[in-house]
Amino acid sequence: HYYTFWPRLFPAILIMGALFIIWDAFFGYVGVWGFNSRYLLGGGLLGLPWEEWLFFGTVPFGSFFIYACLNAYFPGDPFSRFDKGITLFLVALLLLLGVIYAERLYTATTFFLTGGFLLFHYVYVPNTFRTLFYRSYLLILVPFLLVNGVLTGACTTSPVVVYNPEEFMGFRIVSIPVEDAVYGFLLLFGTVDLYHRFGKKE
């Protein structure tokens, strides 16, 4: 009954989508990334094609479905006892890489924001869903790698999304910048966090 999640899920998607659209538009404006017009329908808003706008609705919607299905059909949280180790390791790694690559705008912004949010979450939010999200993200990475691989040039010499090599680390998973996986993590974790916060208010 996925529709029963929507009253809390849609506001969460809209809020996170608005924040990330601002981020996306700014990075496009300063030349961190761009889009190959040969693959686009044409048109857009704030310098972003309509397809990119749709990304911030469809990807969180589908990813949250994976999260919800795992929780429904595989109850229990096998990672809960490792919350401290996993979370603090991710925080330390992300913030350290953010410092090392501070001059790379995509890397620094993505890693500092994600590491900072995880640290805040660990300190102030009890682990009622954090490690459940970690579990779901491992599965979400499968379609992420397939689809984002196509978009970033795994199957073509002319990718859909083009990155400025001076603004990210240069480490790729096949054709996908590592930063994209962290970017997606923050987008989806923020959506899940807002969903649960709205539930507390109810």
C-alpha positions as CSV (number, residue, x, y, z in Angstrom):
1,H,0.0,0.0,0.0
2,Y,2.6,2.5,-1.1
3,Y,0.0,5.2,-1.6
4,T,-0.4,5.4,2.2
5,F,3.1,6.8,2.4
6,W,2.5,9.6,0.0
7,P,1.0,12.3,2.3
8,R,4.3,12.5,4.1
9,L,6.5,11.4,1.3
10,F,5.5,14.0,-1.3
11,P,6.2,17.0,0.9
12,A,9.6,15.5,1.8
13,I,10.4,15.0,-1.9
14,L,9.3,18.6,-2.7
15,I,11.4,20.2,0.0
16,M,14.6,18.2,-0.8
17,G,14.0,18.7,-4.5
18,A,13.8,22.4,-4.1
19,L,17.1,22.5,-2.2
20,F,18.9,20.3,-4.7
21,I,17.5,22.2,-7.7
22,I,19.0,25.4,-6.3
23,W,22.3,23.5,-5.9
24,D,22.1,22.0,-9.4
25,A,21.2,25.4,-11.0
26,F,24.2,27.1,-9.3
27,F,26.6,24.4,-10.2
28,G,25.4,24.5,-13.8
29,Y,25.8,28.3,-13.8
30,V,29.4,28.2,-12.6
31,G,30.3,25.4,-14.9
32,V,30.7,22.4,-12.6
33,W,28.5,20.3,-14.9
34,G,26.4,20.6,-18.0
35,F,24.0,18.6,-20.2
36,N,24.4,17.4,-23.7
37,S,21.6,19.0,-25.7
38,R,21.5,16.1,-28.3
39,Y,19.7,13.9,-25.7
40,L,17.2,16.5,-24.4
41,L,13.7,17.5,-25.5
42,G,14.6,21.1,-25.2
43,G,13.5,23.8,-22.8
44,G,13.9,24.1,-19.1
45,L,14.0,26.5,-16.2
46,L,16.9,28.1,-14.2
47,G,19.3,26.7,-16.7
48,L,18.2,23.1,-16.0
49,P,16.5,20.9,-18.6
50,W,13.1,19.5,-17.8
51,E,14.6,16.1,-17.5
52,E,16.7,17.2,-14.6
53,W,13.7,18.7,-12.8
54,L,11.9,15.3,-13.2
55,F,15.0,13.6,-11.7
56,F,14.3,15.1,-8.3
57,G,10.8,13.6,-8.2
58,T,11.2,10.2,-9.9
59,V,14.5,9.1,-8.2
60,P,13.4,9.8,-4.6
61,F,10.0,8.3,-5.3
62,G,11.4,5.1,-6.7
63,S,14.2,4.9,-4.1
64,F,11.8,5.4,-1.2
65,F,9.8,2.5,-2.6
66,I,12.8,0.3,-2.3
67,Y,13.4,1.5,1.3
68,A,9.7,0.9,2.2
69,C,9.6,-2.6,0.6
70,L,12.8,-3.7,2.4
71,N,11.3,-2.6,5.7
72,A,8.0,-4.3,5.0
73,Y,9.2,-7.6,3.7
74,F,12.5,-7.9,5.6
75,P,11.8,-6.5,9.1
76,G,14.5,-6.0,11.6
77,D,17.7,-3.9,11.4
78,P,20.8,-6.0,11.0
79,F,23.0,-2.9,10.9
80,S,21.6,-1.2,14.0
81,R,24.4,-2.4,16.3
82,F,27.0,-1.1,13.9
83,D,25.4,2.4,13.7
84,K,28.2,4.2,15.7
85,G,31.0,2.5,13.7
86,I,29.4,3.0,10.3
87,T,28.2,6.5,10.8
88,L,31.3,7.9,12.4
89,F,33.5,6.2,9.8
90,L,31.5,7.8,7.0
91,V,31.6,11.2,8.8
92,A,35.4,11.1,9.2
93,L,36.0,9.9,5.6
94,L,33.7,12.5,4.0
95,L,35.0,15.4,6.0
96,L,38.6,14.4,5.5
97,L,38.1,14.1,1.7
98,G,36.3,17.4,1.8
99,V,39.4,19.0,3.4
100,I,41.9,17.3,1.1
101,Y,39.9,18.3,-2.0
102,A,38.7,21.7,-0.7
103,E,39.6,23.4,-4.0
104,R,37.3,21.1,-6.0
105,L,33.8,22.6,-5.7
106,Y,31.7,19.5,-6.4
107,T,33.8,17.3,-4.1
108,A,34.1,19.8,-1.2
109,T,30.4,20.8,-1.3
110,T,29.1,17.3,-1.5
111,F,31.4,15.7,1.1
112,F,31.1,18.6,3.6
113,L,27.3,18.7,3.4
114,T,26.9,15.0,3.6
115,G,29.5,14.5,6.4
116,G,28.1,17.4,8.3
117,F,24.5,16.2,8.0
118,L,25.4,12.7,9.1
119,L,27.3,14.0,12.1
120,F,24.3,16.2,13.1
121,H,22.0,13.2,12.6
122,Y,24.1,10.9,14.7
123,V,24.4,13.4,17.6
124,Y,20.8,14.6,17.7
125,V,18.6,11.9,16.1
126,P,18.1,8.4,17.7
127,N,18.8,5.6,15.3
128,T,15.2,4.5,14.5
129,F,15.8,4.5,10.7
130,R,19.3,5.6,10.0
131,T,20.8,2.1,9.5
132,L,17.7,1.0,7.8
133,F,18.5,3.6,5.2
134,Y,22.1,2.4,5.0
135,R,20.7,-1.1,4.1
136,S,18.4,0.2,1.5
137,Y,21.0,2.4,-0.1
138,L,23.2,-0.6,-0.8
139,L,20.4,-2.0,-2.9
140,I,19.6,1.4,-4.4
141,L,23.2,1.6,-5.7
142,V,22.4,-1.2,-8.2
143,P,20.0,0.7,-10.4
144,F,21.9,3.9,-9.6
145,L,25.1,2.4,-11.1
146,L,23.2,1.1,-14.2
147,V,21.3,4.3,-15.0
148,N,23.9,6.8,-14.0
149,G,26.5,4.8,-15.8
150,V,24.6,5.3,-19.1
151,L,24.1,9.0,-18.4
152,T,27.8,9.6,-17.6
153,G,29.2,7.8,-20.6
154,A,29.6,4.1,-19.8
155,C,28.0,3.2,-23.1
156,T,29.0,6.1,-25.3
157,T,31.8,8.6,-25.9
158,S,29.2,11.4,-25.8
159,P,27.7,11.4,-22.3
160,V,24.4,13.0,-21.3
161,V,25.9,14.7,-18.2
162,V,29.3,16.4,-18.7
163,Y,31.5,17.3,-15.7
164,N,34.2,19.9,-15.4
165,P,37.3,17.8,-14.5
166,E,38.7,20.6,-12.4
167,E,35.8,20.5,-9.9
168,F,35.7,16.8,-8.8
169,M,38.3,14.3,-7.6
170,G,38.6,12.4,-10.8
171,F,37.8,9.0,-9.3
172,R,35.1,7.2,-11.2
173,I,33.1,4.0,-10.8
174,V,33.4,3.0,-14.4
175,S,32.2,6.4,-15.8
176,I,30.4,7.7,-12.6
177,P,32.2,10.3,-10.4
178,V,32.3,9.0,-6.9
179,E,30.8,12.3,-5.8
180,D,27.5,11.3,-7.6
181,A,27.0,8.4,-5.1
182,V,27.5,10.7,-2.2
183,Y,25.2,13.4,-3.8
184,G,22.5,10.7,-4.2
185,F,23.0,9.5,-0.6
186,L,22.4,13.0,0.7
187,L,19.3,13.6,-1.5
188,L,17.7,10.3,-0.4
189,F,18.7,10.3,3.2
190,G,17.4,13.8,3.5
191,T,14.1,12.7,2.0
192,V,13.8,9.7,4.4
193,D,14.7,11.9,7.3
194,L,12.0,14.5,6.5
195,Y,9.4,11.7,5.9
196,H,10.0,10.4,9.5
197,R,10.0,13.9,10.9
198,F,6.6,14.6,9.4
199,G,5.4,11.3,11.0
200,K,6.5,12.6,14.5
201,K,4.4,15.7,14.0
202,E,1.4,13.6,13.2
